[in-house]
Amino acid sequence: MKVVRLTPQEVLEHWPVIEPALKKALRHSVGESTTFDLFQWLMNPEYAQCWVVLRDNIPVNVSVTKVTKYAQHTSLHLITTTSLNGESWDDYKLAHHTIEDYARSIGAIRVEMYGRPGWKKHLKKLIGKQGENYKESYTVMSMFLEENK
């Protein structure tokens, strides 16, 4: 297996395969972004990145990250990761190490992820290349006011 960071041109070329997987993953979000939003972001590789795990040159996982520059530090936000063709979560672990390396190369102090509570069980098992692990910092929740929908 190998992990590839797609260029904007490659995102465009492979969008017919990538977009349905991202759409499926975004169904579990609370509507912060659409696949069109992700596509637009991915056209600027310094802002957002698309990572694909390949097994025998067949994509089995796609992830999207976004560089977040806070006032005091930079983080790499893992927006979404999803398996293709019914593949398993284990295929993502390889990608994570590559994403970690990228985060370090841009001076990010962390990879951050917001997600459903079920992610906690997966992330507890994920050990970074240098022994790091995910810890629950806080939970992100939203209340959508009916009159403002």
C-alpha positions as YAML, in Angstrom:
chain: A
units: angstrom
residues:
- id: 1
  name: MET
  ca: [0.00, 0.00, 0.00]
- id: 2
  name: LYS
  ca: [1.05, 3.57, -0.53]
- id: 3
  name: VAL
  ca: [-0.30, 7.01, 0.27]
- id: 4
  name: VAL
  ca: [-0.46, 9.73, -2.35]
- id: 5
  name: ARG
  ca: [-1.16, 13.41, -1.86]
- id: 6
  name: LEU
  ca: [-3.06, 14.52, -4.93]
- id: 7
  name: THR
  ca: [-2.25, 17.70, -6.81]
- id: 8
  name: PRO
  ca: [-5.18, 19.94, -7.77]
- id: 9
  name: GLN
  ca: [-5.00, 18.50, -11.32]
- id: 10
  name: GLU
  ca: [-5.15, 14.93, -9.94]
- id: 11
  name: VAL
  ca: [-8.09, 15.86, -7.71]
- id: 12
  name: LEU
  ca: [-9.88, 17.11, -10.83]
- id: 13
  name: GLU
  ca: [-9.02, 13.94, -12.78]
- id: 14
  name: HIS
  ca: [-10.11, 11.58, -9.99]
- id: 15
  name: TRP
  ca: [-13.08, 13.59, -8.72]
- id: 16
  name: PRO
  ca: [-15.65, 11.11, -10.12]
- id: 17
  name: VAL
  ca: [-14.23, 8.48, -7.70]
- id: 18
  name: ILE
  ca: [-13.39, 10.80, -4.81]
- id: 19
  name: GLU
  ca: [-16.58, 12.88, -4.67]
- id: 20
  name: PRO
  ca: [-19.08, 10.05, -3.94]
- id: 21
  name: ALA
  ca: [-16.91, 8.80, -1.06]
- id: 22
  name: LEU
  ca: [-16.64, 12.29, 0.42]
- id: 23
  name: LYS
  ca: [-20.37, 12.84, -0.01]
- id: 24
  name: LYS
  ca: [-21.00, 9.63, 1.94]
- id: 25
  name: ALA
  ca: [-18.67, 10.79, 4.73]
- id: 26
  name: LEU
  ca: [-20.23, 14.26, 4.88]
- id: 27
  name: ARG
  ca: [-23.65, 12.73, 5.60]
- id: 28
  name: HIS
  ca: [-22.36, 12.29, 9.14]
- id: 29
  name: SER
  ca: [-21.47, 15.97, 9.50]
- id: 30
  name: VAL
  ca: [-23.71, 18.82, 10.58]
- id: 31
  name: GLY
  ca: [-23.57, 20.59, 7.24]
- id: 32
  name: GLU
  ca: [-20.44, 22.71, 7.62]
- id: 33
  name: SER
  ca: [-19.35, 22.02, 4.05]
- id: 34
  name: THR
  ca: [-20.33, 20.30, 0.86]
- id: 35
  name: THR
  ca: [-18.25, 18.27, -1.56]
- id: 36
  name: PHE
  ca: [-18.19, 21.35, -3.80]
- id: 37
  name: ASP
  ca: [-16.67, 23.34, -0.92]
- id: 38
  name: LEU
  ca: [-14.02, 20.64, -0.43]
- id: 39
  name: PHE
  ca: [-13.31, 20.62, -4.16]
- id: 40
  name: GLN
  ca: [-12.77, 24.38, -4.18]
- id: 41
  name: TRP
  ca: [-10.47, 24.18, -1.16]
- id: 42
  name: LEU
  ca: [-8.46, 21.38, -2.76]
- id: 43
  name: MET
  ca: [-7.67, 23.62, -5.70]
- id: 44
  name: ASN
  ca: [-5.35, 25.51, -3.31]
- id: 45
  name: PRO
  ca: [-2.89, 22.87, -2.03]
- id: 46
  name: GLU
  ca: [-1.50, 25.17, 0.66]
- id: 47
  name: TYR
  ca: [-5.00, 25.46, 2.15]
- id: 48
  name: ALA
  ca: [-6.39, 21.91, 1.77]
- id: 49
  name: GLN
  ca: [-4.99, 18.54, 0.81]
- id: 50
  name: CYS
  ca: [-6.41, 15.28, -0.57]
- id: 51
  name: TRP
  ca: [-4.75, 12.03, 0.48]
- id: 52
  name: VAL
  ca: [-5.48, 8.67, -1.15]
- id: 53
  name: VAL
  ca: [-4.41, 5.24, 0.08]
- id: 54
  name: LEU
  ca: [-3.74, 2.89, -2.83]
- id: 55
  name: ARG
  ca: [-3.59, -0.89, -2.72]
- id: 56
  name: ASP
  ca: [-2.36, -2.31, -6.01]
- id: 57
  name: ASN
  ca: [-3.01, 1.14, -7.51]
- id: 58
  name: ILE
  ca: [-6.67, 0.95, -6.49]
- id: 59
  name: PRO
  ca: [-7.90, 3.69, -4.09]
- id: 60
  name: VAL
  ca: [-9.12, 2.23, -0.79]
- id: 61
  name: ASN
  ca: [-9.28, 5.37, 1.34]
- id: 62
  name: VAL
  ca: [-9.55, 9.12, 0.78]
- id: 63
  name: SER
  ca: [-8.91, 11.84, 3.36]
- id: 64
  name: VAL
  ca: [-9.11, 15.62, 3.23]
- id: 65
  name: THR
  ca: [-7.06, 17.87, 5.49]
- id: 66
  name: LYS
  ca: [-7.02, 21.63, 5.88]
- id: 67
  name: VAL
  ca: [-4.33, 23.84, 7.34]
- id: 68
  name: THR
  ca: [-5.72, 25.89, 10.22]
- id: 69
  name: LYS
  ca: [-3.68, 28.89, 11.32]
- id: 70
  name: TYR
  ca: [-4.68, 29.93, 14.80]
- id: 71
  name: ALA
  ca: [-3.26, 33.07, 16.41]
- id: 72
  name: GLN
  ca: [-0.79, 31.04, 18.48]
- id: 73
  name: HIS
  ca: [-0.11, 27.98, 16.32]
- id: 74
  name: THR
  ca: [-0.86, 26.01, 13.18]
- id: 75
  name: SER
  ca: [-2.82, 22.76, 13.16]
- id: 76
  name: LEU
  ca: [-3.70, 20.33, 10.43]
- id: 77
  name: HIS
  ca: [-7.44, 19.68, 10.58]
- id: 78
  name: LEU
  ca: [-8.48, 16.24, 9.37]
- id: 79
  name: ILE
  ca: [-11.82, 17.18, 7.86]
- id: 80
  name: THR
  ca: [-12.84, 13.72, 6.73]
- id: 81
  name: THR
  ca: [-11.53, 10.27, 6.02]
- id: 82
  name: THR
  ca: [-13.51, 7.53, 4.37]
- id: 83
  name: SER
  ca: [-12.93, 4.10, 2.94]
- id: 84
  name: LEU
  ca: [-13.79, 3.24, -0.62]
- id: 85
  name: ASN
  ca: [-15.42, 0.07, -1.86]
- id: 86
  name: GLY
  ca: [-16.18, -1.26, 1.63]
- id: 87
  name: GLU
  ca: [-12.55, -1.27, 2.75]
- id: 88
  name: SER
  ca: [-11.79, -1.05, 6.46]
- id: 89
  name: TRP
  ca: [-10.57, 1.62, 8.87]
- id: 90
  name: ASP
  ca: [-7.21, -0.17, 9.03]
- id: 91
  name: ASP
  ca: [-6.39, 1.16, 5.57]
- id: 92
  name: TYR
  ca: [-6.40, 4.67, 7.01]
- id: 93
  name: LYS
  ca: [-3.64, 4.02, 9.55]
- id: 94
  name: LEU
  ca: [-0.97, 4.12, 6.85]
- id: 95
  name: ALA
  ca: [-2.31, 7.43, 5.58]
- id: 96
  name: HIS
  ca: [-2.24, 8.93, 9.04]
- id: 97
  name: HIS
  ca: [1.52, 8.56, 9.34]
- id: 98
  name: THR
  ca: [1.96, 10.35, 6.02]
- id: 99
  name: ILE
  ca: [-0.44, 13.08, 7.17]
- id: 100
  name: GLU
  ca: [1.53, 13.39, 10.43]
- id: 101
  name: ASP
  ca: [4.73, 13.90, 8.43]
- id: 102
  name: TYR
  ca: [3.03, 16.59, 6.38]
- id: 103
  name: ALA
  ca: [1.76, 18.33, 9.53]
- id: 104
  name: ARG
  ca: [5.27, 18.38, 10.95]
- id: 105
  name: SER
  ca: [6.70, 19.70, 7.67]
- id: 106
  name: ILE
  ca: [4.40, 22.73, 7.77]
- id: 107
  name: GLY
  ca: [5.17, 23.43, 11.42]
- id: 108
  name: ALA
  ca: [1.78, 22.29, 12.74]
- id: 109
  name: ILE
  ca: [1.72, 21.37, 16.41]
- id: 110
  name: ARG
  ca: [-1.22, 18.99, 16.08]
- id: 111
  name: VAL
  ca: [-3.59, 17.11, 13.83]
- id: 112
  name: GLU
  ca: [-7.11, 17.85, 14.92]
- id: 113
  name: MET
  ca: [-10.34, 16.12, 14.15]
- id: 114
  name: TYR
  ca: [-13.93, 16.71, 15.05]
- id: 115
  name: GLY
  ca: [-16.15, 13.70, 14.76]
- id: 116
  name: ARG
  ca: [-18.82, 11.45, 16.07]
- id: 117
  name: PRO
  ca: [-18.29, 9.80, 19.46]
- id: 118
  name: GLY
  ca: [-17.54, 6.48, 17.72]
- id: 119
  name: TRP
  ca: [-14.27, 7.91, 16.45]
- id: 120
  name: LYS
  ca: [-12.89, 7.83, 20.00]
- id: 121
  name: LYS
  ca: [-12.55, 4.04, 19.93]
- id: 122
  name: HIS
  ca: [-10.67, 4.13, 16.62]
- id: 123
  name: LEU
  ca: [-8.40, 7.03, 17.54]
- id: 124
  name: LYS
  ca: [-7.43, 5.44, 20.87]
- id: 125
  name: LYS
  ca: [-5.80, 2.62, 18.88]
- id: 126
  name: LEU
  ca: [-3.96, 4.95, 16.51]
- id: 127
  name: ILE
  ca: [-0.37, 5.50, 17.60]
- id: 128
  name: GLY
  ca: [1.70, 8.21, 15.94]
- id: 129
  name: LYS
  ca: [5.08, 7.54, 14.37]
- id: 130
  name: GLN
  ca: [6.81, 8.90, 17.45]
- id: 131
  name: GLY
  ca: [4.43, 7.28, 19.97]
- id: 132
  name: GLU
  ca: [1.90, 10.10, 20.10]
- id: 133
  name: ASN
  ca: [-1.78, 9.35, 20.57]
- id: 134
  name: TYR
  ca: [-5.07, 11.21, 20.35]
- id: 135
  name: LYS
  ca: [-6.52, 12.61, 23.56]
- id: 136
  name: GLU
  ca: [-9.96, 14.08, 23.90]
- id: 137
  name: SER
  ca: [-9.43, 17.83, 24.23]
- id: 138
  name: TYR
  ca: [-13.05, 18.87, 24.06]
- id: 139
  name: THR
  ca: [-16.24, 17.90, 22.30]
- id: 140
  name: VAL
  ca: [-17.62, 20.02, 19.51]
- id: 141
  name: MET
  ca: [-21.38, 20.28, 19.54]
- id: 142
  name: SER
  ca: [-23.81, 22.71, 17.95]
- id: 143
  name: MET
  ca: [-27.35, 23.86, 18.66]
- id: 144
  name: PHE
  ca: [-29.10, 25.05, 15.54]
- id: 145
  name: LEU
  ca: [-31.78, 27.59, 16.38]
- id: 146
  name: GLU
  ca: [-34.96, 26.87, 14.46]
- id: 147
  name: GLU
  ca: [-35.59, 30.47, 13.56]
- id: 148
  name: ASN
  ca: [-32.13, 30.77, 11.96]
- id: 149
  name: LYS
  ca: [-32.14, 27.60, 9.87]
...
